[in-house]
Amino acid sequence: MHAQLTRRQFLRQTTCAAAASLLPWSSISAETVDGAGSLRAHAEAHRLLTGCAVVPEHLTNEPAYASTVAQQANLLVAENAMKWKALRPAPDKYNFAPADAILAFADAHGQRLRGHNLCWHEALPDWFQSTATTANARRLLTDHIQHVAGHFAGKLHSWDVVNEAIDVKDGRPDGLRKSRWLELVGPDYVEIAFRAARMADSTALLTYNDYGIELDTPDQQQKRAQVLALVKRLRLRGVPIHAVGVQSHLTAGESTPGAGLRDFIRELAALDMQVFITELDVSDYKLTGSAVERDAAVAKLYGDYLDLVLAEPNVTAVLTWGVTDKYTWLNQHNPRSDGQLQRCLPFDADYQPTPIFFAMRKGFDSRRQSQPALGS
């Protein structure tokens, strides 16, 4: 007699079976998506790091969220808990409790943790505007980095040291965004941030992270070239930088990444630099049709994208920006006109695996076994 399935097991199996009928490029049987069937296990089998952005309150208060993250990820990143606004309630105060809770969760589940981020023009605390001046901004930046990176020294896989510093539309020859940091410190703020991070933590991989560099549209080609130029300038000056984060917020129904991104990744490999896919999701807000049809289109884009980037050996980590559709930022940033939730992540709002899950797992399994484990 067969053992009785729990409701969760039944739903997972029926979802797997449904995915098999929806995704002609993958042969999927009704099987577990936990343990040996998890994204984590399949990534580790191919010497990859994989994971997601997390919120500490959900890890603490929502068992299904915590269980899914524990099962599926070997690398986490704080969605907001390590940004300036979260860490700095006042100029002379730090609040590490939420970020420390994520680190404790990661340690308890054998996971690694990325820091995000040390320098960004957004998510600054309310007091910053009135407190930061040209006279004190350099010290404010270095003190923050030394204190925060020092707090986590030796405990993190990597830090997004500088986030989104390039904006070619601002018209500067160096491509730098006209941000408060540029205004208050000058163009060398990027170098200052990386050097301060290395002084505070000698082990974390130091990363430049940006968006809008995945496609071969003219705007993104130009931005990608400026990111590469920035990295090369930093390297020529002996600045400690080890990786570039490609955020990978994609949209189904638009252009798809291609040869330009592949060549960019290879140029970074020639500089002995790793590439992390840091914030992967695929918005379906432009798609019409049934949920089944939308799921198939989104999953295909995931699969095609991972086939492209994971063919390059210096791509060593893949993180999605969230794990469940229930909490994706896209429901606020790009809401669907029909009011339905975006279906953009490997687990839906009920923590059941979506076709994206299987596309990701197949992408990990397609990675060549001969590639070195640069991200370990």
N, C-alpha and C positions, 0 to 999 in steps of 0.2 A: 504494500500500500504506500502511495506517495505521501510524503510529509506535507501538511497543510501550509500553504504559502501565507506569509503575512501580507497585509494590504500593500505595504511599501514594496515588498518583493514582487508582488503581482503587477503593480503599476510599473515598476522598473522593467520587468520582462515584457509587458505589452508595449511599453515605449520602445524598447529595443527592436521588437518585432515590427512595429510600425515604421521605425527608422529604416529598417532593411528594405521595406517596400517603397520608401520614398527616395532613397539615395541609390541610384543605379550604379554609381561608381564604386560602391562598397558592398561587400557581402557581410551582413551583420546577422548573427543569430541571437536568439533570446539568451542573454548571458548576464552575469553580474557586471556592474560598473564600479564596484568597490573592490578593495584588495588588489588581486592580480589583474583585474579588469579596469582599474582606475587610470586616470590620466597620469597620475604620479608614477605608477608602476611602469606604464608604457614609456614614459619619458626617461625614467631611470634606466630602463633596458637599452635605451639608445643614447645614454650619456648626456641627457638634457636636464635642465632645470625647468620646472613649470609651476605655475601658481596663479595668484590673483591678488587684487587689491582688497583689503579687508577693513572692517569697521569694528573697533573693540567692543562697543556696546552689543553688537549682534553676536560676537563670539561668546560674550558672557551671558546674554539673556535669551538666546534662541538656539536650542539644542540642534535643530535640523541644520541651521547655518553652520554651527561649529563642527558638527559631524561631517558635513560635506567638505568644508575647508580642510579638516584634518585628513580625510581620506584622499582628496584629490591633489593636494599641493605639496611640493617640497621646497617652495620658495614663496614667501609672502611679501607684500608691500603695504604700508599704511596708506589708506585712501586720503585721509586728511590729518591724522593724529600727529604727524611729524612736521607739518607746515608751521610757519612762523605764527600764524593767528592762533593755532591750537596750543602751541608751546609757550607763548609769551603773553600772558594776560596783562602784564604791566612791564614797563622797561626794566624793572629790577626783580622780576619774578619769572620763574619757569614752572610749567606744569608737565611733568613727564609721566604722570600716572597712566593716561590712556596708551601712550606709546609703549611704556613698560609692560602693560598688559598684553599687547600684541607679541612682544618679545618673549614673555613668559609662555604664551600659548605656543609659539613656534618652538621654543626649547622643549616643551612638554611633548611635542609631536614629531621631534626629529626634523624640523624644518629650518630653513635659513630665512633671513630677513633682509630686505632692501630698505634703505632710508630714502625718503622722498618728502621734502627736498630742502636743501640748505640755502638756496638763493633763487628767488622767483619774484616777478613784478606783481603777482597777485597773492591773495591769501595773507596779506600783511595785517597786523593788528591795528585796531582803530587809533592807537596812540602814535603809530609810526609817522603819520602825516605831519603832526605838530612837533614831534620830537626829533626826527632825523633832519640834519642840515648838512651842508657841504663841509662844515667843520668837523662833524662827528660821525658821518656815515661810514667812512672807511673803518673806523674803530668799532662801530656798531656791528658791521658785517663780520669782521674778523672775530670779535668777542662772541657773537652768536654761534658762529661755526665752531670755534674752539670749545665752547661750552657744550653745545649739542653733540657734535661729533665726538668730543671727549667723553661725554656721558655714555655713549654706546661703543667706545673704542674697543676693538678686538671682538665685537659681538655680531657685526653685520657682514653680510656678503658684499654689499656695495652701497654707495650713496649716489643719488642724483644730486650732484653738487650745484650745478647751474641748470635751470629749467627754462626753456623757451626764450633764449636770449636773442634769437634771430627773427627779424621781420623785415623782409626786403621792401615792403611797401613804404617803410619809413624813409627810404631813399639814401641811406648812408652808404658810402663806398664799402665799408666793412660789413654791411648787412645787419649791424646791431640794432635791436629794437630801442626806440626812444623811451626808455623806462625810467622810473625813479632812480634805480641804481646807476644807470648811465648818467643821468642828470647830476646826481649827488657825488658820485665817486669818479666817473670817467670811464673810458672804454677798458681800462685795465682791471675793472671790478671782477671780470671773469677769471683772470689769472690770480688775483688776490684770493678769490674764493677757493680755487683748487689748491693753492699753496697752503692756505689755512687748514683745509680739510686734511691734507696729508700730514701736517704738523700734529693735528689732533688725533689722527687714527692712521697708523702705519700699515694696516692690513686690508681695509675695505677697498674694493675696486671703485675708482672714482669715475663718474659718468657724466657726460653731457646729454641731456634729454630734450627731445623736441618732437613736434607734430607737423603734419602737412608736408612731409618729405617722402611719401610713399609712392605717389603717382607720377606719371610722365607728362603731366600737363605743364605748360610753360612756367606758371607761377611756382609749382612745386619743384621743377627742375632747377629754377633759379635759387630757391631757398636751399635745396639740397647742396648745391654748389657752394653756397655761403657757409653752410654748416661744415662742409669738408674743409673749406679755406680756414675757418676758425680753428678747427682741430689741428690743422697743419701749422698754423701760427703758434698755437700753444706748444706743440711738440718741438718746433724750432727753438723756442725759448726755454726748453727743458721743464715745462710745466707738467706735473704728474697727472696724466689723464689716461685712463685704461680702456674706456668703453664709450660707445654712443648708444643711447636709448632711442629706438624708433617707436613712437607711441602707438601708431597703427589704429587710429580711430577711422575706420573705413565705412563706406555707405553703399549698400546694395543698390544697383541701378545707376551707379556712376561709373567713371573710368576705373579700371583695375590696375594694380601695381604691375610693373613689367621690368624690362631690361635696365632702365635707369636705376631703379633701386638695387637690382642685382649688382650692377657695376659699382655703385656707391659702397655697398657692403664689401666688395672685393678690394676697392681702394683703401678701405679701413683695414682690411686684412693685411695689405701691403705695409701698413703702418704698425702692424702687430697689435691691432686693437680688436677687442671683442665687440659684438653687437648684441644688445638685448631688445627683444620685442616686449615693450614695457607696459602698454595700456590697451591691448587688443580688444576691440569689440567691432561689431558690424551693425550699423543702424539700418532698420527696415522701414523707416518712416516714409520713404518714397515708393514703397511697394504696395500694390493693390493685390486683390485676389484673396484666396483662403489662407488660413494659418499654415496649412500643409504646403501650399505653393510658396509662401513667403519663407518658411523654414528651409525648404529645399534650396532656394536661391541664396539665402544667407549662409547656409552650411557649405554650399559649393564655393562661395567666395572665401570662406575660412580655409577650405581644403586647398584651393588654388594658391592662396597666399602662403600657407605653410609649405607647400611644395616648392614655391619659389625661394623663400628665405632659408628654409632648413637644408637646401642643397648646398649652402655655404657653411663651411666648417667653423667659421668664427662667430656664427649665430649660436649662442650657448644657452639662452633662456627665453621662455615664452610665458608672459603673464597676461591674463585678461583683466580688464578693468571692472572687477566684480566677478562673482561666481553665479549669481542668480538674477534672473530678470526682475525679480521682486524689488530690487534696490538699485537698478542701473540708473546712472545719472542721465541717460538718454531719454528717460520718460519725462524729464523736465526740460532738458536742453533741446531735444528734437521730438516733441510729442507727436504721436500719430494723429492725423485728422479725424480718424474714426473712434478715437478715445481708447483703443485697445493698448495694452502694454506692448512695448517693444519686446521682440523675441531675439535677443542679441548675444546671449551668453550660453555657456554649456549646460546650465540648469535653469529650468523655468521657475515660475513663482511658487510652485509647489515642490521644488527641489527634485523634480524628475528630469532625467537627462534629455536634452533636445538633440536634434540631428547635428547641431554644432559639436556636441561632445564626441560623436563618432567620427566626424570629419577631423577633429583635432587628434584623436587617437590614431586614426589612419595616417595623418600627417607625421606624427611622431614615429610610427612604425616604418614609414618610407625613408626615414633618414638613413644615410649610408652608415653602416656599422664601423667603417674604418676611420671615422672622424675622431679627432682627439677631444677629450673632455676638458675644454678650456674653461668652462664655467664652474668647475668643481672647486 
